[in-house]
Amino acid sequence: MTNKKIKVGVVGASGYTGSDLVRLAARHPNIEIKTLTANTHAGKTMGEVFPHLGGLDLPALVTNDEVNWQDLDAVFCGLPHATSQQLISGLPNHLKIIDMSADFRLRDANTYAQWYGHTHAAPELQKEAVYGLSEHYRDQIAGARLVACPGCYPTAALMLLLPVVNAGAVDAEDLIIDAKSGVSGAGRSLKQNMLFCEAGEGMSSYAVGSHRHAPEIEQELSLVAGRPVTINFTPHLVPMSRCEYLSVYARLSNGMSARDIRELLIERYADEPFVRVLPEATPPATQHIRGSNTALISIFEDRIPGRVIMFATLDNLVKGSAGQAVQNFNLMYGIEETTGLEQVALFP
């Protein structure tokens, strides 16, 4: 455990994940925020861009080119994919980097090119990056220089599915993931379908059969299954600002029951501060995790014999992004894992 202040920069601080990172880091006892970047808002204060952060003592926003990276110990990167890899590849080797973009999540360069439409600009770093699913890669994260934080959907899906697929408790060839997310998952840039009149009072699917989080989920499930796994994954947009909700349908294997699945997950996460398996017959709700770094899991027996229905919910901007990034930062520096993440969910 370190008591010293670690000098940190937040790149892309004007996005939703960047601002939530600043919100969490500002009260972290071991973090000193030295630099905040936002190329389009350079010269402004953080309070001008996000008034809810106006009362904090924060540096003004600058461009990436204005940063003296030698003055920093660690960098949180909240840039869009493709932009992130270009910046990170030019950073000095002494920096620890926690990347919240998609650029280093996929281990295979060809898979990245297939799903993101261009060749990876830093394949050597892609090999070095550790996948930052905190509860499942804790030891590797602790010794990493570059951590790739998982996407929000993969965080929820893998928290639920990795233990049961690893145990052979469900058929990995028959996984259906019905996912729903608030509109902040699409970022802060202006998009017509994100306007209130377009997104409010309704629900719609998007990226059907082509969402870039699918290969990320498949990558990790394939590792524990020991063979290629392909999932049925469909995301939906719901009219709320943050949080996401996954309903997962699976076929049971090896004589397992829904109750066995629940007990398996209880045992796996018994000592985890940010993952809770709910009591039987209790579905999770996004209202119970909003603003927190907690993921909730619940298991139900399907009325179709031999099948199970599993649920997971988390805040896409906290456990699904900025909160998990702080959790990984804590692991990288030997800090108590819950530090800076003690916030209880906001309700109502």
C-alpha positions as CSV (number, residue, x, y, z in Angstrom):
1,M,0.0,0.0,0.0
2,T,1.4,3.4,-1.0
3,N,0.7,6.6,0.8
4,K,2.3,8.9,-1.8
5,K,0.5,11.1,-4.3
6,I,0.7,9.7,-7.8
7,K,0.7,12.4,-10.5
8,V,-2.0,11.6,-13.1
9,G,-3.1,12.9,-16.4
10,V,-6.6,12.3,-17.9
11,V,-6.6,12.3,-21.7
12,G,-10.0,13.0,-23.3
13,A,-11.4,14.6,-20.1
14,S,-14.3,16.2,-21.9
15,G,-16.1,12.9,-22.7
16,Y,-18.5,11.1,-20.4
17,T,-16.0,8.5,-19.4
18,G,-13.3,11.1,-18.9
19,S,-15.5,13.3,-16.8
20,D,-16.6,10.4,-14.6
21,L,-12.9,9.4,-14.2
22,V,-12.2,13.0,-13.0
23,R,-15.2,12.8,-10.6
24,L,-13.8,9.6,-9.0
25,A,-10.1,10.6,-9.2
26,A,-10.7,14.0,-7.6
27,R,-11.6,12.3,-4.2
28,H,-9.0,9.5,-4.5
29,P,-6.5,10.0,-1.6
30,N,-3.5,8.8,-3.7
31,I,-4.2,10.7,-6.9
32,E,-3.0,14.2,-7.8
33,I,-4.6,15.3,-11.1
34,K,-1.9,17.2,-12.8
35,T,-3.1,17.3,-16.4
36,L,-6.5,17.3,-18.2
37,T,-6.7,17.2,-22.0
38,A,-9.5,17.9,-24.4
39,N,-8.3,19.2,-27.8
40,T,-11.7,20.8,-28.7
41,H,-12.1,22.5,-25.3
42,A,-8.5,23.5,-24.7
43,G,-8.2,26.7,-22.6
44,K,-11.5,26.1,-20.7
45,T,-11.9,25.0,-17.1
46,M,-13.4,21.7,-16.4
47,G,-16.3,23.5,-14.7
48,E,-17.1,25.3,-18.0
49,V,-17.4,22.0,-19.8
50,F,-19.0,20.1,-16.9
51,P,-20.6,22.5,-14.4
52,H,-21.1,19.7,-11.8
53,L,-17.3,19.6,-11.5
54,G,-17.0,23.3,-11.2
55,G,-16.3,23.3,-7.4
56,L,-13.2,21.1,-7.7
57,D,-9.6,22.4,-7.8
58,L,-8.6,21.1,-11.2
59,P,-6.1,22.2,-13.9
60,A,-7.4,23.9,-17.0
61,L,-7.9,21.8,-20.1
62,V,-5.1,21.7,-22.6
63,T,-4.3,19.9,-25.9
64,N,-2.5,16.6,-26.0
65,D,0.5,18.4,-27.6
66,E,0.9,20.8,-24.6
67,V,1.4,18.0,-22.0
68,N,4.8,17.4,-20.5
69,W,4.5,13.6,-20.1
70,Q,7.7,13.5,-18.1
71,D,5.9,15.2,-15.2
72,L,3.4,12.4,-14.9
73,D,3.4,9.0,-13.3
74,A,0.2,7.6,-14.9
75,V,-2.3,8.4,-17.6
76,F,-6.0,7.5,-17.9
77,C,-6.9,7.6,-21.6
78,G,-10.5,8.3,-22.6
79,L,-10.0,8.9,-26.3
80,P,-12.0,7.2,-29.1
81,H,-10.7,4.1,-30.7
82,A,-7.9,4.6,-33.3
83,T,-7.0,7.9,-31.7
84,S,-5.9,6.3,-28.5
85,Q,-3.4,3.9,-30.0
86,Q,-1.6,6.7,-31.9
87,L,-1.2,8.7,-28.7
88,I,-0.2,5.9,-26.4
89,S,2.4,4.5,-28.8
90,G,4.3,7.8,-28.5
91,L,4.2,8.1,-24.7
92,P,7.4,7.6,-22.6
93,N,8.0,4.2,-21.2
94,H,7.9,5.2,-17.5
95,L,4.2,6.0,-17.6
96,K,1.6,3.5,-16.4
97,I,-1.4,3.7,-18.8
98,I,-5.0,2.8,-18.2
99,D,-6.8,2.9,-21.5
100,M,-10.6,3.1,-21.6
101,S,-10.8,2.9,-25.4
102,A,-11.2,-0.3,-27.5
103,D,-7.7,-0.1,-29.0
104,F,-5.9,-2.7,-26.9
105,R,-8.7,-5.0,-25.8
106,L,-8.4,-7.4,-28.7
107,R,-5.3,-9.6,-28.5
108,D,-5.3,-10.5,-32.2
109,A,-4.3,-7.8,-34.7
110,N,-6.3,-9.4,-37.5
111,T,-9.4,-9.5,-35.4
112,Y,-8.9,-5.8,-34.6
113,A,-8.6,-4.9,-38.3
114,Q,-11.6,-7.0,-39.2
115,W,-13.9,-5.3,-36.6
116,Y,-12.5,-1.8,-36.6
117,G,-11.8,-1.4,-40.3
118,H,-8.1,-0.5,-40.2
119,T,-4.7,-1.9,-39.3
120,H,-3.6,-1.4,-35.7
121,A,-1.0,1.3,-35.4
122,A,0.8,-0.1,-32.4
123,P,0.8,-3.9,-32.6
124,E,3.8,-4.3,-30.3
125,L,1.8,-2.6,-27.5
126,Q,-1.3,-4.7,-28.4
127,K,0.8,-7.7,-27.4
128,E,1.9,-6.0,-24.1
129,A,-1.5,-4.8,-23.0
130,V,-3.3,-6.7,-20.2
131,Y,-7.1,-7.1,-20.4
132,G,-8.4,-5.1,-17.5
133,L,-11.3,-7.2,-16.2
134,S,-10.3,-6.6,-12.6
135,E,-11.9,-9.6,-10.9
136,H,-10.5,-12.1,-13.4
137,Y,-7.0,-10.7,-14.3
138,R,-6.0,-9.2,-10.9
139,D,-2.5,-10.6,-10.8
140,Q,-1.6,-9.7,-14.4
141,I,-3.0,-6.1,-13.9
142,A,-0.9,-5.6,-10.8
143,G,2.3,-6.1,-12.9
144,A,1.2,-4.3,-16.1
145,R,2.4,-1.1,-17.6
146,L,-0.6,-0.9,-20.1
147,V,-4.0,-2.0,-19.1
148,A,-6.9,-2.2,-21.6
149,C,-10.2,-1.7,-19.7
150,P,-13.0,-3.8,-21.1
151,G,-16.0,-2.4,-22.8
152,C,-19.1,-1.9,-20.7
153,Y,-21.1,-4.7,-22.3
154,P,-18.2,-7.2,-22.0
155,T,-17.7,-6.3,-18.4
156,A,-21.2,-7.3,-17.5
157,A,-21.4,-10.3,-19.8
158,L,-18.0,-11.8,-18.8
159,M,-18.6,-11.2,-15.1
160,L,-21.6,-13.4,-15.5
161,L,-20.4,-16.0,-18.0
162,L,-16.7,-16.6,-17.5
163,P,-17.1,-18.7,-14.3
164,V,-19.9,-20.8,-15.7
165,V,-18.3,-21.4,-19.1
166,N,-15.0,-22.2,-17.4
167,A,-16.8,-24.8,-15.3
168,G,-18.6,-26.3,-18.3
169,A,-21.9,-25.5,-16.5
170,V,-23.6,-24.1,-19.7
171,D,-23.3,-24.9,-23.4
172,A,-20.9,-22.4,-24.8
173,E,-22.4,-23.0,-28.3
174,D,-25.8,-21.7,-27.2
175,L,-25.4,-18.3,-25.6
176,I,-27.9,-15.5,-26.3
177,I,-27.1,-12.1,-24.8
178,D,-29.9,-9.5,-24.9
179,A,-28.2,-6.2,-23.8
180,K,-29.7,-2.8,-23.1
181,S,-27.8,0.5,-22.4
182,G,-28.4,4.1,-21.6
183,V,-27.5,6.7,-24.2
184,S,-24.2,7.8,-22.6
185,G,-22.7,4.6,-24.0
186,A,-22.7,6.3,-27.4
187,G,-20.5,9.1,-26.2
188,R,-21.0,12.9,-26.0
189,S,-20.6,13.9,-29.6
190,L,-23.8,15.1,-31.4
191,K,-25.7,12.4,-33.2
192,Q,-29.2,12.7,-34.5
193,N,-30.4,9.4,-33.0
194,M,-29.3,10.6,-29.6
195,L,-31.4,13.7,-29.6
196,F,-34.1,13.7,-26.9
197,C,-36.9,13.5,-29.4
198,E,-35.2,10.6,-31.2
199,A,-34.2,8.5,-28.2
200,G,-36.8,9.4,-25.6
201,E,-39.9,7.4,-24.9
202,G,-38.8,4.4,-26.9
203,M,-36.3,1.6,-27.3
204,S,-34.4,0.4,-30.3
205,S,-31.8,-2.2,-31.3
206,Y,-28.6,-1.2,-33.0
207,A,-25.5,-2.7,-34.5
208,V,-27.4,-6.0,-34.9
209,G,-25.0,-8.8,-35.6
210,S,-22.1,-6.4,-35.9
211,H,-21.4,-4.8,-32.5
212,R,-17.7,-4.5,-31.8
213,H,-18.1,-5.8,-28.2
214,A,-19.1,-9.2,-29.6
215,P,-15.5,-10.3,-30.5
216,E,-14.3,-9.0,-27.2
217,I,-16.7,-11.2,-25.3
218,E,-15.9,-14.2,-27.6
219,Q,-12.2,-13.7,-27.1
220,E,-12.4,-14.1,-23.4
221,L,-15.0,-16.9,-23.4
222,S,-12.9,-18.8,-26.0
223,L,-9.9,-18.7,-23.7
224,V,-11.7,-20.4,-20.8
225,A,-13.7,-22.8,-23.0
226,G,-10.5,-23.9,-24.8
227,R,-12.2,-23.6,-28.2
228,P,-13.7,-20.9,-30.4
229,V,-17.0,-19.5,-29.0
230,T,-19.5,-17.5,-31.0
231,I,-22.3,-15.7,-29.2
232,N,-25.6,-14.2,-30.2
233,F,-25.3,-10.6,-29.0
234,T,-27.8,-7.9,-29.6
235,P,-27.6,-4.4,-28.0
236,H,-30.5,-2.0,-27.5
237,L,-30.7,1.7,-26.7
238,V,-33.1,2.6,-23.8
239,P,-34.0,6.2,-22.8
240,M,-31.9,6.6,-19.7
241,S,-28.6,8.4,-19.4
242,R,-26.5,5.7,-17.8
243,C,-26.4,2.0,-16.7
244,E,-27.0,-1.2,-18.7
245,Y,-28.9,-4.4,-18.2
246,L,-28.1,-7.9,-19.7
247,S,-30.5,-10.8,-20.0
248,V,-28.5,-14.0,-20.9
249,Y,-30.2,-17.2,-22.0
250,A,-28.3,-20.5,-22.0
251,R,-28.6,-24.2,-22.1
252,L,-27.4,-26.1,-19.0
253,S,-24.7,-28.7,-19.3
254,N,-23.4,-31.7,-17.3
255,G,-26.5,-32.1,-15.2
256,M,-26.3,-28.6,-13.8
257,S,-29.3,-26.7,-12.5
258,A,-30.0,-23.0,-12.2
259,R,-29.5,-23.3,-8.5
260,D,-26.1,-24.9,-9.2
261,I,-25.2,-21.9,-11.4
262,R,-26.1,-19.5,-8.7
263,E,-24.0,-21.4,-6.1
264,L,-21.1,-21.5,-8.5
265,L,-21.2,-17.7,-8.9
266,I,-21.7,-17.1,-5.1
267,E,-18.5,-19.1,-4.5
268,R,-16.6,-17.3,-7.2
269,Y,-17.4,-13.8,-6.1
270,A,-17.7,-14.4,-2.3
271,D,-14.7,-12.1,-1.6
272,E,-15.2,-9.6,-4.4
273,P,-16.2,-6.1,-3.1
274,F,-17.9,-5.0,-6.3
275,V,-19.8,-8.1,-7.4
276,R,-23.0,-9.2,-5.7
277,V,-25.1,-12.3,-6.4
278,L,-28.7,-11.5,-5.5
279,P,-31.0,-13.7,-3.4
280,E,-33.0,-16.3,-5.3
281,A,-36.0,-15.0,-7.3
282,T,-34.6,-11.4,-7.1
283,P,-34.0,-9.8,-10.5
284,P,-31.4,-6.9,-10.5
285,A,-32.4,-3.3,-11.4
286,T,-30.4,-0.5,-12.9
287,Q,-31.8,1.8,-10.2
288,H,-29.7,-0.1,-7.6
289,I,-26.3,0.4,-9.1
290,R,-26.4,3.8,-10.7
291,G,-23.3,5.8,-9.9
292,S,-21.6,2.9,-8.1
293,N,-18.8,0.5,-9.1
294,T,-21.0,-2.5,-8.3
295,A,-22.3,-5.2,-10.6
296,L,-25.4,-7.2,-9.6
297,I,-26.0,-10.8,-10.8
298,S,-29.1,-12.9,-10.6
299,I,-30.0,-16.4,-11.8
300,F,-33.4,-17.9,-12.7
301,E,-34.6,-21.3,-13.8
302,D,-36.2,-21.1,-17.3
303,R,-39.6,-22.7,-17.7
304,I,-38.1,-24.5,-20.7
305,P,-36.4,-27.6,-19.1
306,G,-32.6,-27.6,-19.2
307,R,-32.3,-23.9,-19.7
308,V,-31.3,-21.0,-17.4
309,I,-31.9,-17.2,-17.5
310,M,-29.1,-15.0,-16.1
311,F,-29.1,-11.3,-15.5
312,A,-26.4,-8.7,-14.9
313,T,-26.5,-5.0,-14.4
314,L,-23.9,-2.2,-13.9
315,D,-23.3,1.5,-14.5
316,N,-21.7,1.7,-17.9
317,L,-19.7,4.8,-17.0
318,V,-18.4,3.5,-13.6
319,K,-17.9,-0.3,-13.4
320,G,-18.2,-0.4,-17.1
321,S,-15.5,2.2,-17.7
322,A,-14.1,4.9,-15.3
323,G,-14.7,3.0,-12.1
324,Q,-13.0,-0.2,-13.4
325,A,-10.2,2.0,-14.6
326,V,-9.6,3.4,-11.1
327,Q,-9.9,-0.2,-9.7
328,N,-7.1,-1.2,-12.1
329,F,-5.1,1.8,-11.2
330,N,-5.3,0.7,-7.6
331,L,-4.1,-2.8,-8.5
332,M,-1.2,-1.4,-10.5
333,Y,0.0,0.7,-7.6
334,G,-0.7,-1.8,-4.8
335,I,-3.4,0.4,-3.3
336,E,-6.4,-1.1,-1.5
337,E,-8.7,-2.0,-4.4
338,T,-11.8,-0.2,-3.2
339,T,-10.0,3.1,-2.6
340,G,-11.9,6.0,-4.3
341,L,-14.7,3.6,-5.2
342,E,-16.7,3.5,-2.0
343,Q,-19.7,5.4,-3.4
344,V,-23.1,3.7,-2.7
345,A,-25.5,3.7,-5.6
346,L,-27.8,6.8,-6.1
347,F,-31.5,6.0,-5.4
348,P,-34.0,7.0,-6.3
